[in-house]
Amino acid sequence: MNLTEAIEEKEYVIKSIDTDDEELDAFLFSLGCYSGETITVISHLKGGCIVSIKDGRYNIDKQLAEAIII
């Protein structure tokens, strides 16, 4: 399951990041988004969702949300 299917306000553990782009992987890692880390979907938006990772909140687009496997 990916982030687009996640229930709002429920905490999940990231299983993997499914991208072919090393630069995107590095960006997500810099946000603290990597396997084993917890992530919470705050709300779903038309073009993506707002997530909480560690102590930060981020707005990510739908394509990126689909790449984060929980």
PDB file of N, H, CA, C and O in Angstrom:
ATOM      1  N   MET A   1       0.856  -1.176   0.000  1.00  0.00           N
ATOM      2  CA  MET A   1       0.000   0.000   0.000  1.00  0.00           C
ATOM      3  C   MET A   1       0.898   1.234   0.000  1.00  0.00           C
ATOM      4  O   MET A   1       1.980   1.223   0.587  1.00  0.00           O
ATOM      5  N   ASN A   2       0.446   2.288  -0.657  1.00  0.00           N
ATOM      6  H   ASN A   2      -0.432   2.297  -1.134  1.00  0.00           H
ATOM      7  CA  ASN A   2       1.235   3.518  -0.672  1.00  0.00           C
ATOM      8  C   ASN A   2       0.507   4.634   0.085  1.00  0.00           C
ATOM      9  O   ASN A   2      -0.596   4.426   0.593  1.00  0.00           O
ATOM     10  N   LEU A   3       1.122   5.807   0.157  1.00  0.00           N
ATOM     11  H   LEU A   3       2.017   5.976  -0.255  1.00  0.00           H
ATOM     12  CA  LEU A   3       0.561   6.900   0.955  1.00  0.00           C
ATOM     13  C   LEU A   3      -0.785   7.406   0.456  1.00  0.00           C
ATOM     14  O   LEU A   3      -1.569   7.937   1.243  1.00  0.00           O
ATOM     15  N   THR A   4      -1.067   7.254  -0.819  1.00  0.00           N
ATOM     16  H   THR A   4      -0.430   6.823  -1.458  1.00  0.00           H
ATOM     17  CA  THR A   4      -2.356   7.736  -1.327  1.00  0.00           C
ATOM     18  C   THR A   4      -3.517   6.933  -0.756  1.00  0.00           C
ATOM     19  O   THR A   4      -4.654   7.406  -0.759  1.00  0.00           O
ATOM     20  N   GLU A   5      -3.246   5.721  -0.265  1.00  0.00           N
ATOM     21  H   GLU A   5      -2.323   5.337  -0.263  1.00  0.00           H
ATOM     22  CA  GLU A   5      -4.283   4.857   0.306  1.00  0.00           C
ATOM     23  C   GLU A   5      -4.311   4.903   1.830  1.00  0.00           C
ATOM     24  O   GLU A   5      -5.123   4.219   2.454  1.00  0.00           O
ATOM     25  N   ALA A   6      -3.441   5.695   2.429  1.00  0.00           N
ATOM     26  H   ALA A   6      -2.782   6.251   1.923  1.00  0.00           H
ATOM     27  CA  ALA A   6      -3.324   5.743   3.890  1.00  0.00           C
ATOM     28  C   ALA A   6      -4.508   6.464   4.537  1.00  0.00           C
ATOM     29  O   ALA A   6      -5.112   7.356   3.944  1.00  0.00           O
ATOM     30  N   ILE A   7      -4.815   6.064   5.741  1.00  0.00           N
ATOM     31  H   ILE A   7      -4.324   5.338   6.223  1.00  0.00           H
ATOM     32  CA  ILE A   7      -5.866   6.698   6.536  1.00  0.00           C
ATOM     33  C   ILE A   7      -5.251   7.908   7.241  1.00  0.00           C
ATOM     34  O   ILE A   7      -4.157   7.820   7.799  1.00  0.00           O
ATOM     35  N   GLU A   8      -5.959   9.033   7.211  1.00  0.00           N
ATOM     36  H   GLU A   8      -6.848   9.105   6.757  1.00  0.00           H
ATOM     37  CA  GLU A   8      -5.461  10.256   7.840  1.00  0.00           C
ATOM     38  C   GLU A   8      -5.297  10.064   9.351  1.00  0.00           C
ATOM     39  O   GLU A   8      -6.090   9.384  10.001  1.00  0.00           O
ATOM     40  N   GLU A   9      -4.237  10.689   9.888  1.00  0.00           N
ATOM     41  H   GLU A   9      -3.593  11.242   9.359  1.00  0.00           H
ATOM     42  CA  GLU A   9      -3.909  10.711  11.318  1.00  0.00           C
ATOM     43  C   GLU A   9      -3.471   9.357  11.878  1.00  0.00           C
ATOM     44  O   GLU A   9      -3.346   9.213  13.094  1.00  0.00           O
ATOM     45  N   LYS A  10      -3.237   8.368  11.022  1.00  0.00           N
ATOM     46  H   LYS A  10      -3.338   8.485  10.034  1.00  0.00           H
ATOM     47  CA  LYS A  10      -2.745   7.073  11.471  1.00  0.00           C
ATOM     48  C   LYS A  10      -1.262   6.974  11.155  1.00  0.00           C
ATOM     49  O   LYS A  10      -0.829   7.346  10.065  1.00  0.00           O
ATOM     50  N   GLU A  11      -0.483   6.473  12.104  1.00  0.00           N
ATOM     51  H   GLU A  11      -0.834   6.170  12.990  1.00  0.00           H
ATOM     52  CA  GLU A  11       0.960   6.362  11.920  1.00  0.00           C
ATOM     53  C   GLU A  11       1.310   5.059  11.202  1.00  0.00           C
ATOM     54  O   GLU A  11       0.806   3.991  11.551  1.00  0.00           O
ATOM     55  N   TYR A  12       2.174   5.160  10.204  1.00  0.00           N
ATOM     56  H   TYR A  12       2.583   6.028   9.921  1.00  0.00           H
ATOM     57  CA  TYR A  12       2.627   4.011   9.429  1.00  0.00           C
ATOM     58  C   TYR A  12       4.147   3.946   9.438  1.00  0.00           C
ATOM     59  O   TYR A  12       4.819   4.944   9.698  1.00  0.00           O
ATOM     60  N   VAL A  13       4.683   2.765   9.151  1.00  0.00           N
ATOM     61  H   VAL A  13       4.137   1.954   8.939  1.00  0.00           H
ATOM     62  CA  VAL A  13       6.124   2.591   9.006  1.00  0.00           C
ATOM     63  C   VAL A  13       6.429   2.452   7.519  1.00  0.00           C
ATOM     64  O   VAL A  13       5.782   1.674   6.817  1.00  0.00           O
ATOM     65  N   ILE A  14       7.408   3.200   7.045  1.00  0.00           N
ATOM     66  H   ILE A  14       7.933   3.832   7.616  1.00  0.00           H
ATOM     67  CA  ILE A  14       7.793   3.153   5.631  1.00  0.00           C
ATOM     68  C   ILE A  14       8.506   1.834   5.365  1.00  0.00           C
ATOM     69  O   ILE A  14       9.495   1.514   6.025  1.00  0.00           O
ATOM     70  N   LYS A  15       8.006   1.072   4.403  1.00  0.00           N
ATOM     71  H   LYS A  15       7.203   1.331   3.867  1.00  0.00           H
ATOM     72  CA  LYS A  15       8.630  -0.198   4.028  1.00  0.00           C
ATOM     73  C   LYS A  15       9.695   0.005   2.966  1.00  0.00           C
ATOM     74  O   LYS A  15      10.766  -0.598   3.028  1.00  0.00           O
ATOM     75  N   SER A  16       9.396   0.862   1.982  1.00  0.00           N
ATOM     76  H   SER A  16       8.525   1.352   1.932  1.00  0.00           H
ATOM     77  CA  SER A  16      10.373   1.134   0.926  1.00  0.00           C
ATOM     78  C   SER A  16      10.000   2.392   0.164  1.00  0.00           C
ATOM     79  O   SER A  16       8.884   2.902   0.265  1.00  0.00           O
ATOM     80  N   ILE A  17      10.968   2.877  -0.604  1.00  0.00           N
ATOM     81  H   ILE A  17      11.875   2.462  -0.687  1.00  0.00           H
ATOM     82  CA  ILE A  17      10.757   4.001  -1.502  1.00  0.00           C
ATOM     83  C   ILE A  17      10.930   3.454  -2.911  1.00  0.00           C
ATOM     84  O   ILE A  17      12.006   2.966  -3.259  1.00  0.00           O
ATOM     85  N   ASP A  18       9.889   3.529  -3.717  1.00  0.00           N
ATOM     86  H   ASP A  18       9.015   3.924  -3.433  1.00  0.00           H
ATOM     87  CA  ASP A  18       9.875   2.906  -5.044  1.00  0.00           C
ATOM     88  C   ASP A  18      10.078   3.946  -6.144  1.00  0.00           C
ATOM     89  O   ASP A  18       9.132   4.315  -6.840  1.00  0.00           O
ATOM     90  N   THR A  19      11.333   4.422  -6.297  1.00  0.00           N
ATOM     91  H   THR A  19      12.101   4.123  -5.731  1.00  0.00           H
ATOM     92  CA  THR A  19      11.650   5.359  -7.375  1.00  0.00           C
ATOM     93  C   THR A  19      12.897   4.877  -8.112  1.00  0.00           C
ATOM     94  O   THR A  19      13.691   4.100  -7.581  1.00  0.00           O
ATOM     95  N   ASP A  20      13.048   5.346  -9.325  1.00  0.00           N
ATOM     96  H   ASP A  20      12.403   5.977  -9.757  1.00  0.00           H
ATOM     97  CA  ASP A  20      14.246   5.038 -10.114  1.00  0.00           C
ATOM     98  C   ASP A  20      15.186   6.238 -10.160  1.00  0.00           C
ATOM     99  O   ASP A  20      16.209   6.201 -10.844  1.00  0.00           O
ATOM    100  N   ASP A  21      14.851   7.282  -9.448  1.00  0.00           N
ATOM    101  H   ASP A  21      14.020   7.313  -8.892  1.00  0.00           H
ATOM    102  CA  ASP A  21      15.603   8.534  -9.477  1.00  0.00           C
ATOM    103  C   ASP A  21      16.457   8.668  -8.210  1.00  0.00           C
ATOM    104  O   ASP A  21      15.918   8.828  -7.114  1.00  0.00           O
ATOM    105  N   GLU A  22      17.771   8.604  -8.356  1.00  0.00           N
ATOM    106  H   GLU A  22      18.208   8.474  -9.246  1.00  0.00           H
ATOM    107  CA  GLU A  22      18.666   8.699  -7.202  1.00  0.00           C
ATOM    108  C   GLU A  22      18.577  10.059  -6.524  1.00  0.00           C
ATOM    109  O   GLU A  22      18.695  10.153  -5.303  1.00  0.00           O
ATOM    110  N   GLU A  23      18.371  11.105  -7.302  1.00  0.00           N
ATOM    111  H   GLU A  23      18.275  11.029  -8.295  1.00  0.00           H
ATOM    112  CA  GLU A  23      18.258  12.451  -6.749  1.00  0.00           C
ATOM    113  C   GLU A  23      17.012  12.565  -5.867  1.00  0.00           C
ATOM    114  O   GLU A  23      17.051  13.194  -4.810  1.00  0.00           O
ATOM    115  N   LEU A  24      15.920  11.962  -6.303  1.00  0.00           N
ATOM    116  H   LEU A  24      15.888  11.452  -7.162  1.00  0.00           H
ATOM    117  CA  LEU A  24      14.684  11.958  -5.530  1.00  0.00           C
ATOM    118  C   LEU A  24      14.858  11.144  -4.252  1.00  0.00           C
ATOM    119  O   LEU A  24      14.383  11.542  -3.188  1.00  0.00           O
ATOM    120  N   ASP A  25      15.538  10.009  -4.356  1.00  0.00           N
ATOM    121  H   ASP A  25      15.925   9.686  -5.220  1.00  0.00           H
ATOM    122  CA  ASP A  25      15.831   9.196  -3.162  1.00  0.00           C
ATOM    123  C   ASP A  25      16.641   9.997  -2.143  1.00  0.00           C
ATOM    124  O   ASP A  25      16.362   9.949  -0.945  1.00  0.00           O
ATOM    125  N   ALA A  26      17.638  10.729  -2.622  1.00  0.00           N
ATOM    126  H   ALA A  26      17.864  10.768  -3.595  1.00  0.00           H
ATOM    127  CA  ALA A  26      18.474  11.541  -1.736  1.00  0.00           C
ATOM    128  C   ALA A  26      17.655  12.655  -1.084  1.00  0.00           C
ATOM    129  O   ALA A  26      17.847  12.962   0.093  1.00  0.00           O
ATOM    130  N   PHE A  27      16.737  13.261  -1.852  1.00  0.00           N
ATOM    131  H   PHE A  27      16.581  13.012  -2.808  1.00  0.00           H
ATOM    132  CA  PHE A  27      15.882  14.309  -1.308  1.00  0.00           C
ATOM    133  C   PHE A  27      14.988  13.762  -0.202  1.00  0.00           C
ATOM    134  O   PHE A  27      14.875  14.364   0.865  1.00  0.00           O
ATOM    135  N   LEU A  28      14.354  12.620  -0.457  1.00  0.00           N
ATOM    136  H   LEU A  28      14.445  12.130  -1.324  1.00  0.00           H
ATOM    137  CA  LEU A  28      13.486  12.010   0.554  1.00  0.00           C
ATOM    138  C   LEU A  28      14.281  11.628   1.805  1.00  0.00           C
ATOM    139  O   LEU A  28      13.805  11.800   2.927  1.00  0.00           O
ATOM    140  N   PHE A  29      15.485  11.112   1.603  1.00  0.00           N
ATOM    141  H   PHE A  29      15.872  10.973   0.692  1.00  0.00           H
ATOM    142  CA  PHE A  29      16.333  10.749   2.737  1.00  0.00           C
ATOM    143  C   PHE A  29      16.658  11.988   3.575  1.00  0.00           C
ATOM    144  O   PHE A  29      16.697  11.911   4.803  1.00  0.00           O
ATOM    145  N   SER A  30      16.889  13.124   2.923  1.00  0.00           N
ATOM    146  H   SER A  30      16.857  13.187   1.925  1.00  0.00           H
ATOM    147  CA  SER A  30      17.197  14.358   3.653  1.00  0.00           C
ATOM    148  C   SER A  30      16.007  14.842   4.482  1.00  0.00           C
ATOM    149  O   SER A  30      16.186  15.540   5.480  1.00  0.00           O
ATOM    150  N   LEU A  31      14.792  14.470   4.068  1.00  0.00           N
ATOM    151  H   LEU A  31      14.647  13.903   3.258  1.00  0.00           H
ATOM    152  CA  LEU A  31      13.592  14.816   4.843  1.00  0.00           C
ATOM    153  C   LEU A  31      13.371  13.849   6.011  1.00  0.00           C
ATOM    154  O   LEU A  31      12.559  14.111   6.898  1.00  0.00           O
ATOM    155  N   GLY A  32      14.099  12.732   6.000  1.00  0.00           N
ATOM    156  H   GLY A  32      14.759  12.519   5.279  1.00  0.00           H
ATOM    157  CA  GLY A  32      13.909  11.707   7.018  1.00  0.00           C
ATOM    158  C   GLY A  32      12.964  10.619   6.561  1.00  0.00           C
ATOM    159  O   GLY A  32      12.460   9.845   7.375  1.00  0.00           O
ATOM    160  N   CYS A  33      12.720  10.556   5.268  1.00  0.00           N
ATOM    161  H   CYS A  33      13.129  11.185   4.607  1.00  0.00           H
ATOM    162  CA  CYS A  33      11.788   9.588   4.686  1.00  0.00           C
ATOM    163  C   CYS A  33      12.577   8.415   4.110  1.00  0.00           C
ATOM    164  O   CYS A  33      13.054   8.481   2.978  1.00  0.00           O
ATOM    165  N   TYR A  34      12.712   7.345   4.889  1.00  0.00           N
ATOM    166  H   TYR A  34      12.325   7.292   5.809  1.00  0.00           H
ATOM    167  CA  TYR A  34      13.449   6.155   4.471  1.00  0.00           C
ATOM    168  C   TYR A  34      12.878   4.934   5.167  1.00  0.00           C
ATOM    169  O   TYR A  34      12.091   5.068   6.104  1.00  0.00           O
ATOM    170  N   SER A  35      13.258   3.760   4.729  1.00  0.00           N
ATOM    171  H   SER A  35      13.898   3.651   3.968  1.00  0.00           H
ATOM    172  CA  SER A  35      12.725   2.504   5.280  1.00  0.00           C
ATOM    173  C   SER A  35      12.922   2.440   6.793  1.00  0.00           C
ATOM    174  O   SER A  35      13.994   2.743   7.315  1.00  0.00           O
ATOM    175  N   GLY A  36      11.846   2.032   7.484  1.00  0.00           N
ATOM    176  H   GLY A  36      10.975   1.786   7.060  1.00  0.00           H
ATOM    177  CA  GLY A  36      11.891   1.887   8.930  1.00  0.00           C
ATOM    178  C   GLY A  36      11.433   3.117   9.691  1.00  0.00           C
ATOM    179  O   GLY A  36      11.172   3.035  10.891  1.00  0.00           O
ATOM    180  N   GLU A  37      11.332   4.248   9.023  1.00  0.00           N
ATOM    181  H   GLU A  37      11.544   4.314   8.048  1.00  0.00           H
ATOM    182  CA  GLU A  37      10.914   5.491   9.666  1.00  0.00           C
ATOM    183  C   GLU A  37       9.386   5.560   9.695  1.00  0.00           C
ATOM    184  O   GLU A  37       8.720   5.030   8.805  1.00  0.00           O
ATOM    185  N   THR A  38       8.833   6.214  10.720  1.00  0.00           N
ATOM    186  H   THR A  38       9.374   6.645  11.443  1.00  0.00           H
ATOM    187  CA  THR A  38       7.381   6.369  10.807  1.00  0.00           C
ATOM    188  C   THR A  38       6.943   7.607  10.026  1.00  0.00           C
ATOM    189  O   THR A  38       7.674   8.593   9.926  1.00  0.00           O
ATOM    190  N   ILE A  39       5.735   7.530   9.478  1.00  0.00           N
ATOM    191  H   ILE A  39       5.141   6.729   9.559  1.00  0.00           H
ATOM    192  CA  ILE A  39       5.161   8.632   8.711  1.00  0.00           C
ATOM    193  C   ILE A  39       3.662   8.678   8.992  1.00  0.00           C
ATOM    194  O   ILE A  39       3.017   7.639   9.132  1.00  0.00           O
ATOM    195  N   THR A  40       3.117   9.881   9.072  1.00  0.00           N
ATOM    196  H   THR A  40       3.641  10.725   8.958  1.00  0.00           H
ATOM    197  CA  THR A  40       1.690  10.066   9.319  1.00  0.00           C
ATOM    198  C   THR A  40       1.114  10.972   8.243  1.00  0.00           C
ATOM    199  O   THR A  40       1.671  12.033   7.963  1.00  0.00           O
ATOM    200  N   VAL A  41       0.002  10.562   7.635  1.00  0.00           N
ATOM    201  H   VAL A  41      -0.451   9.699   7.863  1.00  0.00           H
ATOM    202  CA  VAL A  41      -0.693  11.419   6.674  1.00  0.00           C
ATOM    203  C   VAL A  41      -1.617  12.336   7.462  1.00  0.00           C
ATOM    204  O   VAL A  41      -2.547  11.878   8.125  1.00  0.00           O
ATOM    205  N   ILE A  42      -1.349  13.641   7.381  1.00  0.00           N
ATOM    206  H   ILE A  42      -0.593  14.013   6.843  1.00  0.00           H
ATOM    207  CA  ILE A  42      -2.168  14.623   8.094  1.00  0.00           C
ATOM    208  C   ILE A  42      -3.473  14.849   7.344  1.00  0.00           C
ATOM    209  O   ILE A  42      -4.547  14.849   7.947  1.00  0.00           O
ATOM    210  N   SER A  43      -3.383  15.041   6.026  1.00  0.00           N
ATOM    211  H   SER A  43      -2.511  15.041   5.537  1.00  0.00           H
ATOM    212  CA  SER A  43      -4.590  15.196   5.204  1.00  0.00           C
ATOM    213  C   SER A  43      -4.279  14.895   3.748  1.00  0.00           C
ATOM    214  O   SER A  43      -3.145  15.042   3.292  1.00  0.00           O
ATOM    215  N   HIS A  44      -5.313  14.469   3.027  1.00  0.00           N
ATOM    216  H   HIS A  44      -6.234  14.349   3.397  1.00  0.00           H
ATOM    217  CA  HIS A  44      -5.208  14.212   1.596  1.00  0.00           C
ATOM    218  C   HIS A  44      -5.685  15.455   0.866  1.00  0.00           C
ATOM    219  O   HIS A  44      -6.694  16.059   1.228  1.00  0.00           O
ATOM    220  N   LEU A  45      -4.946  15.824  -0.161  1.00  0.00           N
ATOM    221  H   LEU A  45      -4.126  15.334  -0.455  1.00  0.00           H
ATOM    222  CA  LEU A  45      -5.311  16.962  -0.990  1.00  0.00           C
ATOM    223  C   LEU A  45      -5.565  16.470  -2.405  1.00  0.00           C
ATOM    224  O   LEU A  45      -5.261  15.324  -2.736  1.00  0.00           O
ATOM    225  N   LYS A  46      -6.117  17.332  -3.231  1.00  0.00           N
ATOM    226  H   LYS A  46      -6.363  18.263  -2.962  1.00  0.00           H
ATOM    227  CA  LYS A  46      -6.415  16.960  -4.607  1.00  0.00           C
ATOM    228  C   LYS A  46      -5.161  16.519  -5.368  1.00  0.00           C
ATOM    229  O   LYS A  46      -5.204  15.556  -6.134  1.00  0.00           O
ATOM    230  N   GLY A  47      -4.044  17.226  -5.154  1.00  0.00           N
ATOM    231  H   GLY A  47      -4.010  18.008  -4.531  1.00  0.00           H
ATOM    232  CA  GLY A  47      -2.823  16.923  -5.883  1.00  0.00           C
ATOM    233  C   GLY A  47      -1.802  16.131  -5.097  1.00  0.00           C
ATOM    234  O   GLY A  47      -0.680  15.965  -5.575  1.00  0.00           O
ATOM    235  N   GLY A  48      -2.127  15.633  -3.915  1.00  0.00           N
ATOM    236  H   GLY A  48      -3.039  15.768  -3.526  1.00  0.00           H
ATOM    237  CA  GLY A  48      -1.175  14.881  -3.088  1.00  0.00           C
ATOM    238  C   GLY A  48      -1.644  14.788  -1.650  1.00  0.00           C
ATOM    239  O   GLY A  48      -2.819  14.538  -1.381  1.00  0.00           O
ATOM    240  N   CYS A  49      -0.709  14.993  -0.723  1.00  0.00           N
ATOM    241  H   CYS A  49       0.246  15.196  -0.942  1.00  0.00           H
ATOM    242  CA  CYS A  49      -1.083  14.931   0.691  1.00  0.00           C
ATOM    243  C   CYS A  49      -0.065  15.665   1.557  1.00  0.00           C
ATOM    244  O   CYS A  49       1.054  15.946   1.128  1.00  0.00           O
ATOM    245  N   ILE A  50      -0.476  15.964   2.773  1.00  0.00           N
ATOM    246  H   ILE A  50      -1.385  15.735   3.121  1.00  0.00           H
ATOM    247  CA  ILE A  50       0.402  16.565   3.769  1.00  0.00           C
ATOM    248  C   ILE A  50       0.784  15.461   4.734  1.00  0.00           C
ATOM    249  O   ILE A  50      -0.078  14.766   5.272  1.00  0.00           O
ATOM    250  N   VAL A  51       2.089  15.302   4.951  1.00  0.00           N
ATOM    251  H   VAL A  51       2.789  15.866   4.514  1.00  0.00           H
ATOM    252  CA  VAL A  51       2.585  14.241   5.813  1.00  0.00           C
ATOM    253  C   VAL A  51       3.434  14.810   6.936  1.00  0.00           C
ATOM    254  O   VAL A  51       3.979  15.910   6.841  1.00  0.00           O
ATOM    255  N   SER A  52       3.528  14.039   7.990  1.00  0.00           N
ATOM    256  H   SER A  52       3.085  13.146   8.068  1.00  0.00           H
ATOM    257  CA  SER A  52       4.397  14.377   9.112  1.00  0.00           C
ATOM    258  C   SER A  52       5.481  13.308   9.195  1.00  0.00           C
ATOM    259  O   SER A  52       5.190  12.120   9.340  1.00  0.00           O
ATOM    260  N   ILE A  53       6.733  13.747   9.102  1.00  0.00           N
ATOM    261  H   ILE A  53       6.969  14.712   8.985  1.00  0.00           H
ATOM    262  CA  ILE A  53       7.886  12.866   9.226  1.00  0.00           C
ATOM    263  C   ILE A  53       8.777  13.468  10.299  1.00  0.00           C
ATOM    264  O   ILE A  53       9.202  14.619  10.192  1.00  0.00           O
ATOM    265  N   LYS A  54       9.056  12.685  11.334  1.00  0.00           N
ATOM    266  H   LYS A  54       8.711  11.751  11.422  1.00  0.00           H
ATOM    267  CA  LYS A  54       9.816  13.183  12.485  1.00  0.00           C
ATOM    268  C   LYS A  54       9.106  14.415  13.023  1.00  0.00           C
ATOM    269  O   LYS A  54       7.939  14.320  13.403  1.00  0.00           O
ATOM    270  N   ASP A  55       9.767  15.573  13.071  1.00  0.00           N
ATOM    271  H   ASP A  55      10.715  15.650  12.763  1.00  0.00           H
ATOM    272  CA  ASP A  55       9.148  16.786  13.614  1.00  0.00           C
ATOM    273  C   ASP A  55       8.709  17.763  12.527  1.00  0.00           C
ATOM    274  O   ASP A  55       8.374  18.908  12.830  1.00  0.00           O
ATOM    275  N   GLY A  56       8.706  17.329  11.265  1.00  0.00           N
ATOM    276  H   GLY A  56       8.978  16.399  11.019  1.00  0.00           H
ATOM    277  CA  GLY A  56       8.355  18.234  10.174  1.00  0.00           C
ATOM    278  C   GLY A  56       7.092  17.826   9.452  1.00  0.00           C
ATOM    279  O   GLY A  56       6.703  16.658   9.447  1.00  0.00           O
ATOM    280  N   ARG A  57       6.457  18.819   8.838  1.00  0.00           N
ATOM    281  H   ARG A  57       6.773  19.768   8.842  1.00  0.00           H
ATOM    282  CA  ARG A  57       5.282  18.573   7.995  1.00  0.00           C
ATOM    283  C   ARG A  57       5.619  18.995   6.580  1.00  0.00           C
ATOM    284  O   ARG A  57       6.207  20.053   6.353  1.00  0.00           O
ATOM    285  N   TYR A  58       5.234  18.143   5.619  1.00  0.00           N
ATOM    286  H   TYR A  58       4.757  17.284   5.803  1.00  0.00           H
ATOM    287  CA  TYR A  58       5.580  18.391   4.232  1.00  0.00           C
ATOM    288  C   TYR A  58       4.374  18.142   3.338  1.00  0.00           C
ATOM    289  O   TYR A  58       3.567  17.249   3.594  1.00  0.00           O
ATOM    290  N   ASN A  59       4.266  18.944   2.288  1.00  0.00           N
ATOM    291  H   ASN A  59       4.922  19.669   2.081  1.00  0.00           H
ATOM    292  CA  ASN A  59       3.240  18.757   1.277  1.00  0.00           C
ATOM    293  C   ASN A  59       3.906  18.020   0.116  1.00  0.00           C
ATOM    294  O   ASN A  59       4.814  18.557  -0.518  1.00  0.00           O
ATOM    295  N   ILE A  60       3.468  16.809  -0.163  1.00  0.00           N
ATOM    296  H   ILE A  60       2.730  16.373   0.352  1.00  0.00           H
ATOM    297  CA  ILE A  60       4.068  16.040  -1.259  1.00  0.00           C
ATOM    298  C   ILE A  60       3.023  15.781  -2.337  1.00  0.00           C
ATOM    299  O   ILE A  60       1.835  15.635  -2.050  1.00  0.00           O
ATOM    300  N   ASP A  61       3.485  15.725  -3.579  1.00  0.00           N
ATOM    301  H   ASP A  61       4.450  15.843  -3.812  1.00  0.00           H
ATOM    302  CA  ASP A  61       2.548  15.516  -4.682  1.00  0.00           C
ATOM    303  C   ASP A  61       2.140  14.050  -4.794  1.00  0.00           C
ATOM    304  O   ASP A  61       2.708  13.175  -4.141  1.00  0.00           O
ATOM    305  N   LYS A  62       1.151  13.810  -5.629  1.00  0.00           N
ATOM    306  H   LYS A  62       0.689  14.521  -6.159  1.00  0.00           H
ATOM    307  CA  LYS A  62       0.577  12.464  -5.762  1.00  0.00           C
ATOM    308  C   LYS A  62       1.602  11.447  -6.252  1.00  0.00           C
ATOM    309  O   LYS A  62       1.634  10.318  -5.762  1.00  0.00           O
ATOM    310  N   GLN A  63       2.438  11.831  -7.209  1.00  0.00           N
ATOM    311  H   GLN A  63       2.412  12.747  -7.607  1.00  0.00           H
ATOM    312  CA  GLN A  63       3.445  10.922  -7.750  1.00  0.00           C
ATOM    313  C   GLN A  63       4.428  10.486  -6.663  1.00  0.00           C
ATOM    314  O   GLN A  63       4.795   9.313  -6.594  1.00  0.00           O
ATOM    315  N   LEU A  64       4.847  11.405  -5.832  1.00  0.00           N
ATOM    316  H   LEU A  64       4.549  12.358  -5.888  1.00  0.00           H
ATOM    317  CA  LEU A  64       5.765  11.088  -4.751  1.00  0.00           C
ATOM    318  C   LEU A  64       5.067  10.238  -3.687  1.00  0.00           C
ATOM    319  O   LEU A  64       5.670   9.314  -3.141  1.00  0.00           O
ATOM    320  N   ALA A  65       3.810  10.544  -3.393  1.00  0.00           N
ATOM    321  H   ALA A  65       3.320  11.295  -3.836  1.00  0.00           H
ATOM    322  CA  ALA A  65       3.056   9.760  -2.415  1.00  0.00           C
ATOM    323  C   ALA A  65       2.888   8.317  -2.877  1.00  0.00           C
ATOM    324  O   ALA A  65       2.902   7.396  -2.060  1.00  0.00           O
ATOM    325  N   GLU A  66       2.731   8.120  -4.177  1.00  0.00           N
ATOM    326  H   GLU A  66       2.719   8.868  -4.840  1.00  0.00           H
ATOM    327  CA  GLU A  66       2.600   6.768  -4.713  1.00  0.00           C
ATOM    328  C   GLU A  66       3.910   5.984  -4.629  1.00  0.00           C
ATOM    329  O   GLU A  66       3.896   4.753  -4.613  1.00  0.00           O
ATOM    330  N   ALA A  67       5.031   6.687  -4.576  1.00  0.00           N
ATOM    331  H   ALA A  67       5.042   7.687  -4.589  1.00  0.00           H
ATOM    332  CA  ALA A  67       6.342   6.040  -4.517  1.00  0.00           C
ATOM    333  C   ALA A  67       6.724   5.580  -3.100  1.00  0.00           C
ATOM    334  O   ALA A  67       7.617   4.750  -2.933  1.00  0.00           O
ATOM    335  N   ILE A  68       6.047   6.123  -2.094  1.00  0.00           N
ATOM    336  H   ILE A  68       5.321   6.798  -2.230  1.00  0.00           H
ATOM    337  CA  ILE A  68       6.354   5.776  -0.693  1.00  0.00           C
ATOM    338  C   ILE A  68       5.456   4.597  -0.289  1.00  0.00           C
ATOM    339  O   ILE A  68       4.241   4.745  -0.158  1.00  0.00           O
ATOM    340  N   ILE A  69       6.061   3.452  -0.098  1.00  0.00           N
ATOM    341  H   ILE A  69       7.048   3.331  -0.205  1.00  0.00           H
ATOM    342  CA  ILE A  69       5.332   2.221   0.244  1.00  0.00           C
ATOM    343  C   ILE A  69       5.322   2.058   1.749  1.00  0.00           C
ATOM    344  O   ILE A  69       6.364   2.101   2.403  1.00  0.00           O
ATOM    345  N   ILE A  70       4.114   1.870   2.294  1.00  0.00           N
ATOM    346  H   ILE A  70       3.268   1.836   1.763  1.00  0.00           H
ATOM    347  CA  ILE A  70       3.957   1.703   3.754  1.00  0.00           C
ATOM    348  C   ILE A  70       3.404   0.327   4.084  1.00  0.00           C
ATOM    349  O   ILE A  70       3.206   0.006   5.256  1.00  0.00           O
TER     350      ILE A  70
END
